[in-house]
């Protein structure tokens, strides 16, 4: 899994998204369905901030999700993303043991 995670992070755009999601309140506007820390940030906010088309943003987020670096929550027709801190911590621990 660590190789897939490193590949997922091998993109300036995905690294930027991960950095923004570390402090969602500081980087994204308020949203209708609640706390961006608890449920995540709406994909439309991520897409807008990154200046990407919806399909490009969705592709980047899907790559991060397959690598288990973000978690998605669906509410109605909206999808919200937040960092998977447990998996990120595991990845960092695994890397420390390898290098």
mmCIF file as gemmi writes it, N, C-alpha and C atoms, coordinates in Angstrom:
data_model
loop_
_atom_site.group_PDB
_atom_site.id
_atom_site.type_symbol
_atom_site.label_atom_id
_atom_site.label_alt_id
_atom_site.label_comp_id
_atom_site.label_asym_id
_atom_site.label_entity_id
_atom_site.label_seq_id
_atom_site.pdbx_PDB_ins_code
_atom_site.Cartn_x
_atom_site.Cartn_y
_atom_site.Cartn_z
_atom_site.occupancy
_atom_site.B_iso_or_equiv
_atom_site.pdbx_formal_charge
_atom_site.auth_seq_id
_atom_site.auth_asym_id
_atom_site.pdbx_PDB_model_num
ATOM 1 N N . UNK Axp A 1 ? 0.83 -1.196 0 1 0 ? 1 A 1
ATOM 2 C CA . UNK Axp A 1 ? 0 0 0 1 0 ? 1 A 1
ATOM 3 C C . UNK Axp A 1 ? 0.872 1.258 0 1 0 ? 1 A 1
ATOM 4 N N . UNK Axp A 2 ? 2.039 1.193 0.617 1 0 ? 2 A 1
ATOM 5 C CA . UNK Axp A 2 ? 2.867 2.393 0.714 1 0 ? 2 A 1
ATOM 6 C C . UNK Axp A 2 ? 3.289 2.897 -0.665 1 0 ? 2 A 1
ATOM 7 N N . UNK Axp A 3 ? 3.528 1.992 -1.609 1 0 ? 3 A 1
ATOM 8 C CA . UNK Axp A 3 ? 3.901 2.42 -2.964 1 0 ? 3 A 1
ATOM 9 C C . UNK Axp A 3 ? 2.742 3.177 -3.596 1 0 ? 3 A 1
ATOM 10 N N . UNK Axp A 4 ? 1.523 2.663 -3.432 1 0 ? 4 A 1
ATOM 11 C CA . UNK Axp A 4 ? 0.342 3.353 -3.972 1 0 ? 4 A 1
ATOM 12 C C . UNK Axp A 4 ? 0.16 4.717 -3.314 1 0 ? 4 A 1
ATOM 13 N N . UNK Axp A 5 ? 0.431 4.794 -2.026 1 0 ? 5 A 1
ATOM 14 C CA . UNK Axp A 5 ? 0.291 6.065 -1.323 1 0 ? 5 A 1
ATOM 15 C C . UNK Axp A 5 ? 1.325 7.08 -1.815 1 0 ? 5 A 1
ATOM 16 N N . UNK Axp A 6 ? 2.546 6.62 -2.006 1 0 ? 6 A 1
ATOM 17 C CA . UNK Axp A 6 ? 3.577 7.528 -2.513 1 0 ? 6 A 1
ATOM 18 C C . UNK Axp A 6 ? 3.256 7.988 -3.931 1 0 ? 6 A 1
ATOM 19 N N . UNK Axp A 7 ? 2.74 7.085 -4.75 1 0 ? 7 A 1
ATOM 20 C CA . UNK Axp A 7 ? 2.322 7.47 -6.103 1 0 ? 7 A 1
ATOM 21 C C . UNK Axp A 7 ? 1.192 8.507 -6.035 1 0 ? 7 A 1
ATOM 22 N N . UNK Axp A 8 ? 0.265 8.31 -5.099 1 0 ? 8 A 1
ATOM 23 C CA . UNK Axp A 8 ? -0.854 9.255 -4.963 1 0 ? 8 A 1
ATOM 24 C C . UNK Axp A 8 ? -0.355 10.636 -4.567 1 0 ? 8 A 1
ATOM 25 N N . UNK Axp A 9 ? 0.715 10.682 -3.798 1 0 ? 9 A 1
ATOM 26 C CA . UNK Axp A 9 ? 1.257 11.966 -3.346 1 0 ? 9 A 1
ATOM 27 C C . UNK Axp A 9 ? 2.251 12.568 -4.335 1 0 ? 9 A 1
ATOM 28 N N . UNK Axp A 10 ? 2.517 11.865 -5.421 1 0 ? 10 A 1
ATOM 29 C CA . UNK Axp A 10 ? 3.49 12.338 -6.415 1 0 ? 10 A 1
ATOM 30 C C . UNK Axp A 10 ? 2.835 13.298 -7.409 1 0 ? 10 A 1
ATOM 31 N N . UNK Axp A 11 ? 2.076 14.222 -6.891 1 0 ? 11 A 1
ATOM 32 C CA . UNK Axp A 11 ? 1.39 15.221 -7.704 1 0 ? 11 A 1
ATOM 33 C C . UNK Axp A 11 ? 1.298 16.5 -6.884 1 0 ? 11 A 1
ATOM 34 N N . UNK Axp A 12 ? 1.74 17.6 -7.467 1 0 ? 12 A 1
ATOM 35 C CA . UNK Axp A 12 ? 1.64 18.878 -6.765 1 0 ? 12 A 1
ATOM 36 C C . UNK Axp A 12 ? 0.2 19.193 -6.378 1 0 ? 12 A 1
ATOM 37 N N . UNK Axp A 13 ? -0.735 18.888 -7.27 1 0 ? 13 A 1
ATOM 38 C CA . UNK Axp A 13 ? -2.154 19.175 -6.993 1 0 ? 13 A 1
ATOM 39 C C . UNK Axp A 13 ? -2.659 18.36 -5.817 1 0 ? 13 A 1
ATOM 40 N N . UNK Axp A 14 ? -2.342 17.074 -5.781 1 0 ? 14 A 1
ATOM 41 C CA . UNK Axp A 14 ? -2.817 16.233 -4.68 1 0 ? 14 A 1
ATOM 42 C C . UNK Axp A 14 ? -2.131 16.599 -3.367 1 0 ? 14 A 1
ATOM 43 N N . UNK Axp A 15 ? -0.86 16.945 -3.417 1 0 ? 15 A 1
ATOM 44 C CA . UNK Axp A 15 ? -0.182 17.412 -2.206 1 0 ? 15 A 1
ATOM 45 C C . UNK Axp A 15 ? -0.827 18.686 -1.675 1 0 ? 15 A 1
ATOM 46 N N . UNK Axp A 16 ? -1.197 19.588 -2.574 1 0 ? 16 A 1
ATOM 47 C CA . UNK Axp A 16 ? -1.848 20.832 -2.159 1 0 ? 16 A 1
ATOM 48 C C . UNK Axp A 16 ? -3.202 20.547 -1.523 1 0 ? 16 A 1
ATOM 49 N N . UNK Axp A 17 ? -3.959 19.649 -2.11 1 0 ? 17 A 1
ATOM 50 C CA . UNK Axp A 17 ? -5.262 19.275 -1.548 1 0 ? 17 A 1
ATOM 51 C C . UNK Axp A 17 ? -5.079 18.701 -0.143 1 0 ? 17 A 1
ATOM 52 N N . UNK Axp A 18 ? -4.092 17.832 0.028 1 0 ? 18 A 1
ATOM 53 C CA . UNK Axp A 18 ? -3.829 17.248 1.348 1 0 ? 18 A 1
ATOM 54 C C . UNK Axp A 18 ? -3.458 18.335 2.36 1 0 ? 18 A 1
ATOM 55 N N . UNK Axp A 19 ? -2.677 19.31 1.939 1 0 ? 19 A 1
ATOM 56 C CA . UNK Axp A 19 ? -2.301 20.413 2.839 1 0 ? 19 A 1
ATOM 57 C C . UNK Axp A 19 ? -3.525 21.234 3.222 1 0 ? 19 A 1
ATOM 58 N N . UNK Axp A 20 ? -4.378 21.548 2.255 1 0 ? 20 A 1
ATOM 59 C CA . UNK Axp A 20 ? -5.594 22.301 2.56 1 0 ? 20 A 1
ATOM 60 C C . UNK Axp A 20 ? -6.493 21.533 3.52 1 0 ? 20 A 1
ATOM 61 N N . UNK Axp A 21 ? -6.614 20.222 3.305 1 0 ? 21 A 1
ATOM 62 C CA . UNK Axp A 21 ? -7.49 19.414 4.143 1 0 ? 21 A 1
ATOM 63 C C . UNK Axp A 21 ? -6.953 19.257 5.567 1 0 ? 21 A 1
ATOM 64 N N . UNK Axp A 22 ? -5.679 19.536 5.77 1 0 ? 22 A 1
ATOM 65 C CA . UNK Axp A 22 ? -5.121 19.472 7.127 1 0 ? 22 A 1
ATOM 66 C C . UNK Axp A 22 ? -5.771 20.536 8.012 1 0 ? 22 A 1
ATOM 67 N N . UNK Axp A 23 ? -6.083 21.704 7.42 1 0 ? 23 A 1
ATOM 68 C CA . UNK Axp A 23 ? -6.732 22.801 8.148 1 0 ? 23 A 1
ATOM 69 C C . UNK Axp A 23 ? -7.915 23.313 7.322 1 0 ? 23 A 1
ATOM 70 N N . UNK Axp A 24 ? -8.979 22.527 7.248 1 0 ? 24 A 1
ATOM 71 C CA . UNK Axp A 24 ? -10.079 22.889 6.35 1 0 ? 24 A 1
ATOM 72 C C . UNK Axp A 24 ? -10.779 24.202 6.698 1 0 ? 24 A 1
ATOM 73 N N . UNK Axp A 25 ? -10.886 24.526 7.966 1 0 ? 25 A 1
ATOM 74 C CA . UNK Axp A 25 ? -11.574 25.759 8.362 1 0 ? 25 A 1
ATOM 75 C C . UNK Axp A 25 ? -10.805 26.983 7.858 1 0 ? 25 A 1
ATOM 76 N N . UNK Axp A 26 ? -9.493 26.889 7.834 1 0 ? 26 A 1
ATOM 77 C CA . UNK Axp A 26 ? -8.656 27.999 7.379 1 0 ? 26 A 1
ATOM 78 C C . UNK Axp A 26 ? -8.65 28.154 5.868 1 0 ? 26 A 1
ATOM 79 N N . UNK Axp A 27 ? -8.959 27.098 5.135 1 0 ? 27 A 1
ATOM 80 C CA . UNK Axp A 27 ? -8.794 27.124 3.686 1 0 ? 27 A 1
ATOM 81 C C . UNK Axp A 27 ? -10.086 27.089 2.872 1 0 ? 27 A 1
ATOM 82 N N . UNK Axp A 28 ? -11.205 26.763 3.513 1 0 ? 28 A 1
ATOM 83 C CA . UNK Axp A 28 ? -12.451 26.624 2.755 1 0 ? 28 A 1
ATOM 84 C C . UNK Axp A 28 ? -13.574 27.41 3.414 1 0 ? 28 A 1
ATOM 85 N N . UNK Axp A 29 ? -14.557 27.852 2.622 1 0 ? 29 A 1
ATOM 86 C CA . UNK Axp A 29 ? -15.694 28.592 3.184 1 0 ? 29 A 1
ATOM 87 C C . UNK Axp A 29 ? -16.629 27.665 3.96 1 0 ? 29 A 1
ATOM 88 N N . UNK Axp A 30 ? -17.521 28.272 4.718 1 0 ? 30 A 1
ATOM 89 C CA . UNK Axp A 30 ? -18.541 27.5 5.441 1 0 ? 30 A 1
ATOM 90 C C . UNK Axp A 30 ? -19.376 26.716 4.436 1 0 ? 30 A 1
ATOM 91 N N . UNK Axp A 31 ? -19.908 25.605 4.899 1 0 ? 31 A 1
ATOM 92 C CA . UNK Axp A 31 ? -20.715 24.776 4.003 1 0 ? 31 A 1
ATOM 93 C C . UNK Axp A 31 ? -22.013 24.368 4.679 1 0 ? 31 A 1
ATOM 94 N N . UNK Axp A 32 ? -22.986 24.019 3.873 1 0 ? 32 A 1
ATOM 95 C CA . UNK Axp A 32 ? -24.346 23.78 4.348 1 0 ? 32 A 1
ATOM 96 C C . UNK Axp A 32 ? -24.474 22.575 5.277 1 0 ? 32 A 1
ATOM 97 N N . UNK Axp A 33 ? -23.719 21.525 5.055 1 0 ? 33 A 1
ATOM 98 C CA . UNK Axp A 33 ? -23.921 20.291 5.812 1 0 ? 33 A 1
ATOM 99 C C . UNK Axp A 33 ? -23.033 20.159 7.032 1 0 ? 33 A 1
ATOM 100 N N . UNK Axp A 34 ? -22.461 21.23 7.508 1 0 ? 34 A 1
ATOM 101 C CA . UNK Axp A 34 ? -21.783 21.145 8.787 1 0 ? 34 A 1
ATOM 102 C C . UNK Axp A 34 ? -20.274 21.3 8.755 1 0 ? 34 A 1
ATOM 103 N N . UNK Axp A 35 ? -19.706 20.867 9.83 1 0 ? 35 A 1
ATOM 104 C CA . UNK Axp A 35 ? -18.302 21.037 10.16 1 0 ? 35 A 1
ATOM 105 C C . UNK Axp A 35 ? -17.37 20.351 9.16 1 0 ? 35 A 1
ATOM 106 N N . UNK Axp A 36 ? -16.499 21.113 8.508 1 0 ? 36 A 1
ATOM 107 C CA . UNK Axp A 36 ? -15.577 20.501 7.544 1 0 ? 36 A 1
ATOM 108 C C . UNK Axp A 36 ? -14.532 19.605 8.21 1 0 ? 36 A 1
ATOM 109 N N . UNK Axp A 37 ? -14.307 19.779 9.508 1 0 ? 37 A 1
ATOM 110 C CA . UNK Axp A 37 ? -13.367 18.9 10.213 1 0 ? 37 A 1
ATOM 111 C C . UNK Axp A 37 ? -14.023 17.539 10.437 1 0 ? 37 A 1
ATOM 112 N N . UNK Axp A 38 ? -15.291 17.545 10.802 1 0 ? 38 A 1
ATOM 113 C CA . UNK Axp A 38 ? -15.993 16.303 11.11 1 0 ? 38 A 1
ATOM 114 C C . UNK Axp A 38 ? -16.408 15.503 9.887 1 0 ? 38 A 1
ATOM 115 N N . UNK Axp A 39 ? -17.07 16.157 8.944 1 0 ? 39 A 1
ATOM 116 C CA . UNK Axp A 39 ? -17.563 15.413 7.775 1 0 ? 39 A 1
ATOM 117 C C . UNK Axp A 39 ? -16.662 15.563 6.561 1 0 ? 39 A 1
ATOM 118 N N . UNK Axp A 40 ? -15.834 16.579 6.539 1 0 ? 40 A 1
ATOM 119 C CA . UNK Axp A 40 ? -14.969 16.822 5.393 1 0 ? 40 A 1
ATOM 120 C C . UNK Axp A 40 ? -15.396 18.056 4.625 1 0 ? 40 A 1
ATOM 121 N N . UNK Axp A 41 ? -14.706 18.295 3.53 1 0 ? 41 A 1
ATOM 122 C CA . UNK Axp A 41 ? -14.928 19.466 2.687 1 0 ? 41 A 1
ATOM 123 C C . UNK Axp A 41 ? -15.628 19.016 1.408 1 0 ? 41 A 1
ATOM 124 N N . UNK Axp A 42 ? -16.644 19.75 1.016 1 0 ? 42 A 1
ATOM 125 C CA . UNK Axp A 42 ? -17.391 19.438 -0.199 1 0 ? 42 A 1
ATOM 126 C C . UNK Axp A 42 ? -16.46 19.479 -1.408 1 0 ? 42 A 1
ATOM 127 N N . UNK Axp A 43 ? -16.613 18.507 -2.276 1 0 ? 43 A 1
ATOM 128 C CA . UNK Axp A 43 ? -15.76 18.422 -3.461 1 0 ? 43 A 1
ATOM 129 C C . UNK Axp A 43 ? -15.842 19.698 -4.3 1 0 ? 43 A 1
ATOM 130 N N . UNK Axp A 44 ? -16.982 20.367 -4.303 1 0 ? 44 A 1
ATOM 131 C CA . UNK Axp A 44 ? -17.109 21.595 -5.099 1 0 ? 44 A 1
ATOM 132 C C . UNK Axp A 44 ? -16.225 22.703 -4.541 1 0 ? 44 A 1
ATOM 133 N N . UNK Axp A 45 ? -16.035 22.749 -3.226 1 0 ? 45 A 1
ATOM 134 C CA . UNK Axp A 45 ? -15.132 23.736 -2.63 1 0 ? 45 A 1
ATOM 135 C C . UNK Axp A 45 ? -13.679 23.438 -2.995 1 0 ? 45 A 1
ATOM 136 N N . UNK Axp A 46 ? -13.32 22.153 -2.964 1 0 ? 46 A 1
ATOM 137 C CA . UNK Axp A 46 ? -11.958 21.742 -3.318 1 0 ? 46 A 1
ATOM 138 C C . UNK Axp A 46 ? -11.692 22.076 -4.785 1 0 ? 46 A 1
ATOM 139 N N . UNK Axp A 47 ? -12.629 21.75 -5.628 1 0 ? 47 A 1
ATOM 140 C CA . UNK Axp A 47 ? -12.503 22.001 -7.065 1 0 ? 47 A 1
ATOM 141 C C . UNK Axp A 47 ? -12.348 23.487 -7.347 1 0 ? 47 A 1
ATOM 142 N N . UNK Axp A 48 ? -13.147 24.295 -6.688 1 0 ? 48 A 1
ATOM 143 C CA . UNK Axp A 48 ? -13.098 25.735 -6.897 1 0 ? 48 A 1
ATOM 144 C C . UNK Axp A 48 ? -11.758 26.317 -6.431 1 0 ? 48 A 1
ATOM 145 N N . UNK Axp A 49 ? -11.324 25.94 -5.238 1 0 ? 49 A 1
ATOM 146 C CA . UNK Axp A 49 ? -10.067 26.473 -4.697 1 0 ? 49 A 1
ATOM 147 C C . UNK Axp A 49 ? -8.874 26.059 -5.559 1 0 ? 49 A 1
ATOM 148 N N . UNK Axp A 50 ? -8.913 24.837 -6.078 1 0 ? 50 A 1
ATOM 149 C CA . UNK Axp A 50 ? -7.804 24.334 -6.894 1 0 ? 50 A 1
ATOM 150 C C . UNK Axp A 50 ? -7.852 24.857 -8.326 1 0 ? 50 A 1
ATOM 151 N N . UNK Axp A 51 ? -8.968 25.453 -8.715 1 0 ? 51 A 1
ATOM 152 C CA . UNK Axp A 51 ? -9.104 25.951 -10.084 1 0 ? 51 A 1
ATOM 153 C C . UNK Axp A 51 ? -9.146 24.824 -11.102 1 0 ? 51 A 1
ATOM 154 N N . UNK Axp A 52 ? -9.795 23.736 -10.739 1 0 ? 52 A 1
ATOM 155 C CA . UNK Axp A 52 ? -9.877 22.548 -11.591 1 0 ? 52 A 1
ATOM 156 C C . UNK Axp A 52 ? -11.303 22.349 -12.081 1 0 ? 52 A 1
ATOM 157 N N . UNK Axp A 53 ? -11.419 21.595 -13.147 1 0 ? 53 A 1
ATOM 158 C CA . UNK Axp A 53 ? -12.747 21.177 -13.579 1 0 ? 53 A 1
ATOM 159 C C . UNK Axp A 53 ? -13.264 20.143 -12.574 1 0 ? 53 A 1
ATOM 160 N N . UNK Axp A 54 ? -14.576 19.963 -12.504 1 0 ? 54 A 1
ATOM 161 C CA . UNK Axp A 54 ? -15.109 18.956 -11.578 1 0 ? 54 A 1
ATOM 162 C C . UNK Axp A 54 ? -14.539 17.559 -11.828 1 0 ? 54 A 1
ATOM 163 N N . UNK Axp A 55 ? -14.373 17.18 -13.086 1 0 ? 55 A 1
ATOM 164 C CA . UNK Axp A 55 ? -13.866 15.835 -13.373 1 0 ? 55 A 1
ATOM 165 C C . UNK Axp A 55 ? -12.402 15.677 -12.954 1 0 ? 55 A 1
ATOM 166 N N . UNK Axp A 56 ? -11.596 16.726 -13.124 1 0 ? 56 A 1
ATOM 167 C CA . UNK Axp A 56 ? -10.194 16.656 -12.707 1 0 ? 56 A 1
ATOM 168 C C . UNK Axp A 56 ? -10.088 16.558 -11.19 1 0 ? 56 A 1
ATOM 169 N N . UNK Axp A 57 ? -10.863 17.368 -10.483 1 0 ? 57 A 1
ATOM 170 C CA . UNK Axp A 57 ? -10.855 17.31 -9.017 1 0 ? 57 A 1
ATOM 171 C C . UNK Axp A 57 ? -11.306 15.931 -8.541 1 0 ? 57 A 1
ATOM 172 N N . UNK Axp A 58 ? -12.341 15.399 -9.143 1 0 ? 58 A 1
ATOM 173 C CA . UNK Axp A 58 ? -12.838 14.078 -8.759 1 0 ? 58 A 1
ATOM 174 C C . UNK Axp A 58 ? -11.797 12.997 -9.003 1 0 ? 58 A 1
ATOM 175 N N . UNK Axp A 59 ? -11.061 13.109 -10.095 1 0 ? 59 A 1
ATOM 176 C CA . UNK Axp A 59 ? -10.004 12.138 -10.382 1 0 ? 59 A 1
ATOM 177 C C . UNK Axp A 59 ? -8.91 12.193 -9.326 1 0 ? 59 A 1
ATOM 178 N N . UNK Axp A 60 ? -8.462 13.392 -8.98 1 0 ? 60 A 1
ATOM 179 C CA . UNK Axp A 60 ? -7.436 13.535 -7.946 1 0 ? 60 A 1
ATOM 180 C C . UNK Axp A 60 ? -7.917 12.972 -6.609 1 0 ? 60 A 1
ATOM 181 N N . UNK Axp A 61 ? -9.146 13.286 -6.232 1 0 ? 61 A 1
ATOM 182 C CA . UNK Axp A 61 ? -9.683 12.811 -4.966 1 0 ? 61 A 1
ATOM 183 C C . UNK Axp A 61 ? -9.879 11.301 -4.966 1 0 ? 61 A 1
ATOM 184 N N . UNK Axp A 62 ? -10.246 10.73 -6.098 1 0 ? 62 A 1
ATOM 185 C CA . UNK Axp A 62 ? -10.398 9.276 -6.198 1 0 ? 62 A 1
ATOM 186 C C . UNK Axp A 62 ? -9.053 8.578 -6.018 1 0 ? 62 A 1
ATOM 187 N N . UNK Axp A 63 ? -8.002 9.152 -6.568 1 0 ? 63 A 1
ATOM 188 C CA . UNK Axp A 63 ? -6.656 8.587 -6.398 1 0 ? 63 A 1
ATOM 189 C C . UNK Axp A 63 ? -6.263 8.614 -4.923 1 0 ? 63 A 1
ATOM 190 N N . UNK Axp A 64 ? -6.508 9.738 -4.261 1 0 ? 64 A 1
ATOM 191 C CA . UNK Axp A 64 ? -6.194 9.843 -2.828 1 0 ? 64 A 1
ATOM 192 C C . UNK Axp A 64 ? -7.043 8.875 -2.002 1 0 ? 64 A 1
ATOM 193 N N . UNK Axp A 65 ? -8.284 8.689 -2.402 1 0 ? 65 A 1
ATOM 194 C CA . UNK Axp A 65 ? -9.166 7.778 -1.677 1 0 ? 65 A 1
ATOM 195 C C . UNK Axp A 65 ? -8.736 6.327 -1.87 1 0 ? 65 A 1
ATOM 196 N N . UNK Axp A 66 ? -8.381 5.927 -3.08 1 0 ? 66 A 1
ATOM 197 C CA . UNK Axp A 66 ? -7.906 4.557 -3.316 1 0 ? 66 A 1
ATOM 198 C C . UNK Axp A 66 ? -6.642 4.264 -2.511 1 0 ? 66 A 1
ATOM 199 N N . UNK Axp A 67 ? -5.828 5.29 -2.293 1 0 ? 67 A 1
ATOM 200 C CA . UNK Axp A 67 ? -4.605 5.134 -1.495 1 0 ? 67 A 1
ATOM 201 C C . UNK Axp A 67 ? -4.889 5.23 -0.001 1 0 ? 67 A 1
ATOM 202 N N . UNK Axp A 68 ? -6.156 5.385 0.365 1 0 ? 68 A 1
ATOM 203 C CA . UNK Axp A 68 ? -6.623 5.474 1.751 1 0 ? 68 A 1
ATOM 204 C C . UNK Axp A 68 ? -6.125 6.721 2.489 1 0 ? 68 A 1
ATOM 205 N N . UNK Axp A 69 ? -5.729 7.74 1.752 1 0 ? 69 A 1
ATOM 206 C CA . UNK Axp A 69 ? -5.227 8.968 2.366 1 0 ? 69 A 1
ATOM 207 C C . UNK Axp A 69 ? -6.349 9.944 2.705 1 0 ? 69 A 1
ATOM 208 N N . UNK Axp A 70 ? -7.492 9.8 2.051 1 0 ? 70 A 1
ATOM 209 C CA . UNK Axp A 70 ? -8.68 10.591 2.376 1 0 ? 70 A 1
ATOM 210 C C . UNK Axp A 70 ? -9.87 9.653 2.505 1 0 ? 70 A 1
ATOM 211 N N . UNK Axp A 71 ? -10.878 10.128 3.221 1 0 ? 71 A 1
ATOM 212 C CA . UNK Axp A 71 ? -12.128 9.401 3.384 1 0 ? 71 A 1
ATOM 213 C C . UNK Axp A 71 ? -13.251 10.262 2.822 1 0 ? 71 A 1
ATOM 214 N N . UNK Axp A 72 ? -14.204 9.615 2.202 1 0 ? 72 A 1
ATOM 215 C CA . UNK Axp A 72 ? -15.34 10.32 1.619 1 0 ? 72 A 1
ATOM 216 C C . UNK Axp A 72 ? -16.599 10.05 2.43 1 0 ? 72 A 1
ATOM 217 N N . UNK Axp A 73 ? -17.426 11.081 2.559 1 0 ? 73 A 1
ATOM 218 C CA . UNK Axp A 73 ? -18.732 10.97 3.181 1 0 ? 73 A 1
ATOM 219 C C . UNK Axp A 73 ? -19.747 11.53 2.198 1 0 ? 73 A 1
ATOM 220 N N . UNK Axp A 74 ? -20.761 10.757 1.913 1 0 ? 74 A 1
ATOM 221 C CA . UNK Axp A 74 ? -21.794 11.191 0.97 1 0 ? 74 A 1
ATOM 222 C C . UNK Axp A 74 ? -23.02 11.648 1.76 1 0 ? 74 A 1
ATOM 223 N N . UNK Axp A 75 ? -23.499 12.853 1.466 1 0 ? 75 A 1
ATOM 224 C CA . UNK Axp A 75 ? -24.731 13.38 2.059 1 0 ? 75 A 1
ATOM 225 C C . UNK Axp A 75 ? -25.572 13.893 0.897 1 0 ? 75 A 1
ATOM 226 N N . UNK Axp A 76 ? -26.65 13.185 0.626 1 0 ? 76 A 1
ATOM 227 C CA . UNK Axp A 76 ? -27.477 13.544 -0.53 1 0 ? 76 A 1
ATOM 228 C C . UNK Axp A 76 ? -26.661 13.413 -1.805 1 0 ? 76 A 1
ATOM 229 N N . UNK Axp A 77 ? -26.655 14.464 -2.592 1 0 ? 77 A 1
ATOM 230 C CA . UNK Axp A 77 ? -25.892 14.417 -3.846 1 0 ? 77 A 1
ATOM 231 C C . UNK Axp A 77 ? -24.476 14.968 -3.686 1 0 ? 77 A 1
ATOM 232 N N . UNK Axp A 78 ? -24.094 15.335 -2.466 1 0 ? 78 A 1
ATOM 233 C CA . UNK Axp A 78 ? -22.789 15.939 -2.22 1 0 ? 78 A 1
ATOM 234 C C . UNK Axp A 78 ? -21.823 14.938 -1.599 1 0 ? 78 A 1
ATOM 235 N N . UNK Axp A 79 ? -20.549 15.05 -1.974 1 0 ? 79 A 1
ATOM 236 C CA . UNK Axp A 79 ? -19.5 14.217 -1.386 1 0 ? 79 A 1
ATOM 237 C C . UNK Axp A 79 ? -18.501 15.121 -0.679 1 0 ? 79 A 1
ATOM 238 N N . UNK Axp A 80 ? -18.144 14.718 0.537 1 0 ? 80 A 1
ATOM 239 C CA . UNK Axp A 80 ? -17.232 15.485 1.381 1 0 ? 80 A 1
ATOM 240 C C . UNK Axp A 80 ? -15.983 14.643 1.646 1 0 ? 80 A 1
ATOM 241 N N . UNK Axp A 81 ? -14.824 15.287 1.617 1 0 ? 81 A 1
ATOM 242 C CA . UNK Axp A 81 ? -13.559 14.589 1.816 1 0 ? 81 A 1
ATOM 243 C C . UNK Axp A 81 ? -12.816 15.148 3.022 1 0 ? 81 A 1
ATOM 244 N N . UNK Axp A 82 ? -12.214 14.239 3.778 1 0 ? 82 A 1
ATOM 245 C CA . UNK Axp A 82 ? -11.342 14.612 4.9 1 0 ? 82 A 1
ATOM 246 C C . UNK Axp A 82 ? -10.142 13.677 4.896 1 0 ? 82 A 1
ATOM 247 N N . UNK Axp A 83 ? -9.084 14.137 5.523 1 0 ? 83 A 1
ATOM 248 C CA . UNK Axp A 83 ? -7.871 13.333 5.612 1 0 ? 83 A 1
ATOM 249 C C . UNK Axp A 83 ? -8.116 12.105 6.492 1 0 ? 83 A 1
ATOM 250 N N . UNK Axp A 84 ? -7.466 11.008 6.151 1 0 ? 84 A 1
ATOM 251 C CA . UNK Axp A 84 ? -7.506 9.799 6.958 1 0 ? 84 A 1
ATOM 252 C C . UNK Axp A 84 ? -6.233 9.792 7.802 1 0 ? 84 A 1
ATOM 253 N N . UNK Axp A 85 ? -6.299 10.475 8.934 1 0 ? 85 A 1
ATOM 254 C CA . UNK Axp A 85 ? -5.105 10.686 9.761 1 0 ? 85 A 1
ATOM 255 C C . UNK Axp A 85 ? -4.497 9.382 10.253 1 0 ? 85 A 1
ATOM 256 N N . UNK Axp A 86 ? -5.323 8.384 10.553 1 0 ? 86 A 1
ATOM 257 C CA . UNK Axp A 86 ? -4.799 7.096 11.014 1 0 ? 86 A 1
ATOM 258 C C . UNK Axp A 86 ? -3.932 6.457 9.928 1 0 ? 86 A 1
ATOM 259 N N . UNK Axp A 87 ? -4.414 6.48 8.702 1 0 ? 87 A 1
ATOM 260 C CA . UNK Axp A 87 ? -3.656 5.875 7.59 1 0 ? 87 A 1
ATOM 261 C C . UNK Axp A 87 ? -2.411 6.692 7.265 1 0 ? 87 A 1
ATOM 262 N N . UNK Axp A 88 ? -2.51 8.009 7.351 1 0 ? 88 A 1
ATOM 263 C CA . UNK Axp A 88 ? -1.346 8.87 7.106 1 0 ? 88 A 1
ATOM 264 C C . UNK Axp A 88 ? -0.274 8.586 8.154 1 0 ? 88 A 1
ATOM 265 N N . UNK Axp A 89 ? -0.673 8.46 9.409 1 0 ? 89 A 1
ATOM 266 C CA . UNK Axp A 89 ? 0.277 8.14 10.472 1 0 ? 89 A 1
ATOM 267 C C . UNK Axp A 89 ? 0.935 6.788 10.268 1 0 ? 89 A 1
ATOM 268 N N . UNK Axp A 90 ? 0.143 5.799 9.857 1 0 ? 90 A 1
ATOM 269 C CA . UNK Axp A 90 ? 0.686 4.463 9.577 1 0 ? 90 A 1
ATOM 270 C C . UNK Axp A 90 ? 1.687 4.527 8.436 1 0 ? 90 A 1
ATOM 271 N N . UNK Axp A 91 ? 1.362 5.27 7.378 1 0 ? 91 A 1
ATOM 272 C CA . UNK Axp A 91 ? 2.266 5.401 6.243 1 0 ? 91 A 1
ATOM 273 C C . UNK Axp A 91 ? 3.6 6.01 6.686 1 0 ? 91 A 1
ATOM 274 N N . UNK Axp A 92 ? 3.518 7.065 7.486 1 0 ? 92 A 1
ATOM 275 C CA . UNK Axp A 92 ? 4.741 7.724 7.956 1 0 ? 92 A 1
ATOM 276 C C . UNK Axp A 92 ? 5.561 6.796 8.842 1 0 ? 92 A 1
ATOM 277 N N . UNK Axp A 93 ? 4.904 6.028 9.71 1 0 ? 93 A 1
ATOM 278 C CA . UNK Axp A 93 ? 5.618 5.056 10.54 1 0 ? 93 A 1
ATOM 279 C C . UNK Axp A 93 ? 6.291 3.988 9.674 1 0 ? 93 A 1
ATOM 280 N N . UNK Axp A 94 ? 5.556 3.473 8.684 1 0 ? 94 A 1
ATOM 281 C CA . UNK Axp A 94 ? 6.118 2.458 7.799 1 0 ? 94 A 1
ATOM 282 C C . UNK Axp A 94 ? 7.319 2.988 7.035 1 0 ? 94 A 1
ATOM 283 N N . UNK Axp A 95 ? 7.223 4.224 6.583 1 0 ? 95 A 1
ATOM 284 C CA . UNK Axp A 95 ? 8.339 4.826 5.846 1 0 ? 95 A 1
ATOM 285 C C . UNK Axp A 95 ? 9.558 4.979 6.76 1 0 ? 95 A 1
ATOM 286 N N . UNK Axp A 96 ? 9.341 5.374 8.004 1 0 ? 96 A 1
ATOM 287 C CA . UNK Axp A 96 ? 10.438 5.522 8.942 1 0 ? 96 A 1
ATOM 288 C C . UNK Axp A 96 ? 11.177 4.216 9.171 1 0 ? 96 A 1
ATOM 289 N N . UNK Axp A 97 ? 10.441 3.121 9.143 1 0 ? 97 A 1
ATOM 290 C CA . UNK Axp A 97 ? 11.048 1.806 9.327 1 0 ? 97 A 1
ATOM 291 C C . UNK Axp A 97 ? 11.784 1.301 8.106 1 0 ? 97 A 1
ATOM 292 N N . UNK Axp A 98 ? 11.476 1.865 6.94 1 0 ? 98 A 1
ATOM 293 C CA . UNK Axp A 98 ? 12.102 1.408 5.697 1 0 ? 98 A 1
ATOM 294 C C . UNK Axp A 98 ? 13.352 2.174 5.335 1 0 ? 98 A 1
ATOM 295 N N . UNK Axp A 99 ? 13.365 3.432 5.723 1 0 ? 99 A 1
ATOM 296 C CA . UNK Axp A 99 ? 14.45 4.306 5.259 1 0 ? 99 A 1
ATOM 297 C C . UNK Axp A 99 ? 15.482 4.493 6.339 1 0 ? 99 A 1
